[in-house]
Amino acid sequence: MKKNCSILFAVFVLVIVNNAYAQLPRITVQSPNGGEVWEIGSSQNITWTSVNVGHSVKIEYSIDSGGKWSTITSLTQNDGTYSWTVLNTPSTDCRVRVSDVV
């Protein structure tokens, strides 16, 4: 009987771990996602999807592959899109990140 209890316990723990993982907050940037060429001064949509994230997000960009980040907006609604006018900071190593505002 003790052997069966150990098996049931292992299954129970696995279900809890999988359920906790599904609940973790996460944000995925949809655009830009690599390879885009955005002209200086053009208006571009930064888009993302989110799961279990608050009502507001922060958006930043980097021109050195994430070495240093500059703020695009420190607070915007987490609605999955933000229109941005591309700044005069040309680079081939640009990144955009969206993060939860806690």
C-alpha positions as CSV (number, residue, x, y, z in Angstrom):
1,M,0.0,0.0,0.0
2,K,2.9,2.4,0.7
3,K,4.1,2.0,-2.8
4,N,0.8,3.2,-4.3
5,C,0.9,6.3,-2.1
6,S,4.3,7.3,-3.4
7,I,3.1,7.0,-7.0
8,L,0.0,9.1,-6.3
9,F,2.1,11.7,-4.5
10,A,4.5,12.0,-7.5
11,V,1.5,12.5,-9.9
12,F,0.0,15.1,-7.6
13,V,3.2,17.1,-7.5
14,L,3.6,17.0,-11.3
15,V,0.1,18.4,-11.8
16,I,0.7,21.3,-9.3
17,V,4.0,22.2,-11.0
18,N,2.4,22.2,-14.5
19,N,-0.5,24.3,-13.2
20,A,1.9,26.8,-11.6
21,Y,3.9,27.1,-14.9
22,A,0.8,27.9,-16.9
23,Q,0.0,30.8,-14.5
24,L,3.4,32.5,-14.8
25,P,3.2,36.0,-16.2
26,R,4.9,36.3,-19.6
27,I,5.1,38.8,-22.5
28,T,6.0,37.9,-26.0
29,V,7.0,40.7,-28.5
30,Q,5.4,39.9,-31.8
31,S,6.7,42.9,-33.8
32,P,9.5,43.7,-34.3
33,N,10.7,40.2,-34.2
34,G,13.9,40.4,-36.2
35,G,14.9,41.4,-39.7
36,E,12.7,44.5,-40.0
37,V,14.1,47.7,-41.5
38,W,12.3,50.7,-39.9
39,E,13.1,54.1,-41.4
40,I,13.9,57.0,-39.1
41,G,10.8,59.1,-38.5
42,S,8.4,56.4,-39.6
43,S,5.5,55.3,-37.4
44,Q,5.6,51.6,-36.5
45,N,3.5,49.4,-34.3
46,I,5.2,47.5,-31.5
47,T,3.0,44.6,-30.8
48,W,3.0,41.9,-28.1
49,T,0.9,39.3,-26.4
50,S,0.7,38.7,-22.7
51,V,-0.5,36.2,-20.1
52,N,-1.3,37.1,-16.5
53,V,0.3,40.5,-16.8
54,G,-1.1,43.7,-15.2
55,H,-3.0,46.5,-17.0
56,S,0.2,48.5,-17.8
57,V,3.5,47.8,-19.4
58,K,6.8,49.6,-20.1
59,I,8.4,49.6,-23.5
60,E,12.2,50.0,-24.1
61,Y,14.6,49.8,-27.0
62,S,18.3,49.0,-27.3
63,I,20.7,49.9,-30.2
64,D,23.5,47.6,-28.9
65,S,21.8,44.2,-28.7
66,G,20.5,44.8,-25.1
67,G,23.6,46.2,-23.5
68,K,21.9,49.5,-22.7
69,W,18.1,50.1,-22.7
70,S,16.3,53.4,-23.4
71,T,12.7,54.0,-22.5
72,I,10.1,54.4,-25.2
73,T,7.3,54.7,-22.7
74,S,7.4,54.0,-19.0
75,L,3.6,53.4,-18.8
76,T,1.1,52.4,-21.4
77,Q,-1.9,50.2,-21.5
78,N,-1.3,46.5,-21.9
79,D,-3.5,46.3,-25.0
80,G,-0.9,44.6,-27.2
81,T,0.0,47.5,-29.4
82,Y,1.9,50.8,-29.2
83,S,2.5,53.2,-32.1
84,W,6.1,54.5,-32.0
85,T,7.9,57.1,-34.2
86,V,11.3,55.6,-34.9
87,L,14.1,57.8,-33.5
88,N,17.3,59.0,-35.2
89,T,19.4,56.2,-33.7
90,P,20.4,54.0,-36.6
91,S,21.7,50.6,-35.8
92,T,21.7,47.0,-37.0
93,D,21.6,45.7,-33.4
94,C,18.3,47.0,-32.2
95,R,16.0,45.3,-29.8
96,V,12.6,46.1,-28.3
97,R,11.4,44.8,-24.9
98,V,8.0,45.0,-23.2
99,S,7.8,44.5,-19.4
100,D,5.2,44.4,-16.8
101,V,4.8,47.6,-14.7
102,V,4.6,46.4,-11.1
